[in-house]
Amino acid sequence: MITKENILAIAKKTILSESDAIANLTNFLNDSFYDATQAIFKSKGRLIVTGIGKSAIIAQKLVATFNSTGTPSLFLHAAEAIHGDLGMVQNEDVIICISKSGNSPEIKVLVPLLKRFGNTLIAITGNMTSFLAKGSDFVLNTTVDQEACPINLAPTNSTTAQLVMGDALAVCLMELRDFKPEDFAVYHPGGALGKKLLLKVSDMLEHTLKPIVAPDASIKQVIFEISEKRLGVTAVVEDNQVIGIITDGDIRRMLSDRDTFADLTAKDIMTKNPKLIQSQTMVAEALNILEDFKITQLIVVDDKEYKGVLHLHDILKEGII
């Protein structure tokens, strides 16, 4: 009978086995890895990543990583390659071929065809004496002592090693290309990540109301403005410059402290020197300011001109957090 303790022990053993296999890859890094990185970096073509079986799945993931980090890449299934898909390979492309054994029938057919085209071929394999390794220009060693699989058959440690070696290539290429966050944003315009990298405060103000009162506005006018614009705040503006801010919290505190407010104006209850932000600031940076000061609104000002209010709720609606 397999108990909960047995299951947790098996899971721990699997994780530690894969972790050890990954750590051992550092012993295989050599001039071949450096030369392979340089070949990809200096190539005027694209990077083609191919494989079969589980290695093909790893190849697809690596293509996604390379594409998103500045190295144009394509996936080529090793089996489909010999049935017409070789047509996607161009003269200046560099090819990575992934295979644990390096001796599968499809690989043995594919390698000579790739070499016939004269392309640079990089092998990621766990068999340094294999057909693939011998036929490649550069070989990245992903040998593992055994699989995490209890019968030592299902690709586990070996595919993880392939993935990590490919990721190491991708990160090195990022460094060589001086790849920056703004470059990453270009390739990730969608979803929460894209918004975090690309969305500016100005983008959030397009459909936002702009609460504003004069310093001598009555408290009734202040309450009406805050209620009408539904942002929980209004800016106090004099001579086109923001001189203060009034929040719904300020209104509640005023009402709890006084029996009457007929003689008060906006200037009497406003908070001077509110937190300001420019419209070209990234929303992610604005969010950090809101969190640091534990506030929910920021007044947006460009060249002393009041542009509007950025509210935490609007950022939440965009799904950035």
N, C-alpha and C positions, 0 to 999 in steps of 0.2 A: 504494500500500500504506500502510495506517495503522499506524504504529508505536506503541510504548509512549509515546514522547516526544510524539507527536501527541495521543494520548488524554489525557495529563496536561495538555498545553497547552490543549486544548479545555475540559477540566474547570475549569482555572484561569480561563480567559476567561469561562466561564459564571458562576462564582462572583463574579468581579470585576464583571461586567455587572450582576448582581442587586444586589450591594452598592452600586454607584453609583446604581442606581435607587432603592434604599431611602434612601440618604443625601440624595438630591434631594428627598424628601418633606418635609424640614424647611422647604424654601422655600415649601411650599404651606400651611403651618399659619397660620391667620388667625382672624378673629372667627367665621367659620362653624364652625370646629372647636370653639371655646369655647362657642358657642351650642348646638351639637348635644350637647355633653357636659352642659350645664346642663339641656337638655330631657329627656335620659334620666334624669339624677339627680333631677329634680323630678317626674318622671312618677309617677302613682299606679297606672299600669298596668304591663304587661310590655314587654319589648323584643322585637319581632318582626324577625328577620333573614331576608331573602329574596334570591334570585338564581337564575340558571339556568346550566347548563353547569358549567364550572370554577368560576365565581363561586359557584355553589350549594354546592360542596364547601368553599370558603373560608367561606361563611356558616355551614355546619354546625360547622366548627372554632371560629369566633368565638362561636357559641351556647354551645358547651361551655365556652369560656373565661369568658364573661359569667356563666353559671350558677355556675361554681365560684368566682367572685370577688364574689358578692353581688348580681348584677343578673339577676333572673329573666328568662329568655329562651326563645323558641321559634323553631324553624326553619320557614319557609314556602317551599316550592318554588314558584317563579314560575309554572311551567306548571300545577301542580296547583291553585294559588290560584284560577284562573279556572274551575275545574271543581268547585268546592265547598269547597275548603280555606280560602277567605276567611272562612268561619264561625268560625274560631279567633280572628279579630281582634276585639278589644273596643274600646269607645269611647276609653278612656284610654291605649291602647297606643301606643308610639312604634315606628316602623318604619324599619329600615335596608334599603335596596335596593342591592345590589352588581351592577355591570355595567361592563365595560370600555368598551363602545361607548355604552351608555345608549340604544341605538336598536333593540334586538332586538324582534321582533314581540311576544313575550310581555310584555316590559317596557312597550311602548306600550299594550297592553291593560290591564295591571295598574295602572299609575300613576293613570289617571283614576278607577279604582274605589277605590283607596286614598284619594285626595283627596276623593272623594264621601262617604266615611265621616267625614271631618274629622280623621283622625289626622295627627300630625306625621310628616313623611316626610324622612328623611335619605338622601342619595345618596352612595355611594362609587363614583366613576366616573373614567375617564381621558379623558372627553370633556366638557368644560365647556359646550359648546353643544348637547349632546344633548337628546333629549326628556326623559330622566330628570332631567338637571340643571335644565332649565327648569321642570319640574313639582315640584321638591322644595323644602322649606322651607330646608334647609341642604345644602350640597354640600361633600364632602371630596374634594379633588383628588388622584387617584392616577395622573396622567399619566406615562407612561414614553416615552422617546425611541424605544425599539425593544425587541423581545423578545430574550432570550438565544438563542432558537431560531435556527439558522443561516439558515432561510428566513423568519424574522420573522413566523411565523404561530402556532405553538403558544404558548398563554399560559404565560409563565415569569416574566419581570420584572413583568408586569402583575398576576398573581395574588399574587406575593410582596408587591407594593406594597399590594394590598388587605388582605392578612393583617396586615401591619405597621401599617397605618393603624387597623385594627380593634383590634389589640393596644394601640395607643396610647390609644384610647378606653377600653379595659378598665382599663388601669393608672391613667388619670386618675380613673375612677370609683372605683377602689379607694381612692385617696387621699381623694377627697371623702367616702367612706363611713367613713374611718378604719378600713379593713379590716385586721384583725390576724391573726397566725398561728392563734390559737384559733378565729377565724371561719373561716379556711380549712380547719381540721381538721373543722369541722362538715360541710362539703361533700365531704370526702375521708376517710370513715371506713374504707375498705377498702384492702387492699394494704399494701405497705411504707410508703408515704407516710402513710397513715392511722395506722398503728401508731406511726410516728415522732412524729406530732403528738398522738396521743391516749393512747398506752399509758403507764401509770404503773407505778412499781416495785411498788405493792401488787397490781397485776394479775398480776405475775410470781410472786407468793408464794403464790397460792391453792393450788397443788398441790406446793409445794416443801417438802422435809423441812427440819427445823430443828435442825442439829447444835449440841449444847451440852454442856459439861463444867464441873465445879466447879474452882476453883483448885487444890484438893488431890487432884484425880483423878490416878491413876497414868498413866504413859506408855502402858501397855497399854490402859487405858480410852480414852485419847485416840486411839490408833491404831484401836481398834475403832469409835469414834464416827465418825471421818473415813471409814473404810472402809464402814460401814453406810449413812451418809447420802449418800455418793457425790458430794460437792461439793468434795472436796479441801481442806476447811477445817472448823474448828469454832470457835465462839465460847467464850470463857472467861467465865462469868457468876458474879457474887457479889452477893448481896442484890438480885437482879433487874436488875443493871446489868452491861453488858459492860465488862470490865476488860482484855480482851486477845483475841488471835486466834492460832490455831495452824494452819499450813498443812501440806500434805504435804511441801512443801519444807523446812519447819522440822524435820520428823521425819527426813528424809534427812540434813540437815546435822548433826543431833544424833547420828545413828548413825555418821556418818563421823568425828566428833570424839571419840567415847567408846566404850569397850569394854563398858561396862555402863550401864544406865539405871534400875536397880532403885531407886535412891535419889531419883530425880527425880519431880517432879510437873508438872502442867500449868503452874502459875505460873512454874516455873523456865525453861521454854522458850518461853513465849508472847511475842508481840510486843505491847507496850503501845501504847495510843492508836491503835488501828486506824482505817482510813478508814471513816467512818459516813455513812449516807444515810437520809433520811426516806422513808417509804413513799409519800407523795404527790408525790415528785419524778418528773419525766418520765423514762422509760427512756432517751431520747436524751441527756438531761443526764448520767445515770448512766454511759452509755457514754463520754462525753467524759472523765469522771473516771477511769474505768478506763484509757483510753488515755493520759491525761496522766501518771498515776502508774505506768503499765506493770504493772498488776496484773490479776488475773482475777476477784476476788471483792470484794464490798462487804457490810459488815454493815449491816443495816437496823434502825434504831432510831427509835421514836416516843416522845417524852417520857421518854427514858431506858429505855424498855421494849424488849427485844430481840424483833424480829419475824421475823427469818430472814436468809437469805443470798441476795444477787443474784449470779448467776454469769454470766460473759461468754458461756459456751456457751448458756445459756438465751436470751440476747439474739440470738445468732446463729441459733438455731432459729426465732425469730420473723421472721427475714428483714429486720430493720431495717437492717442494713448492706448 
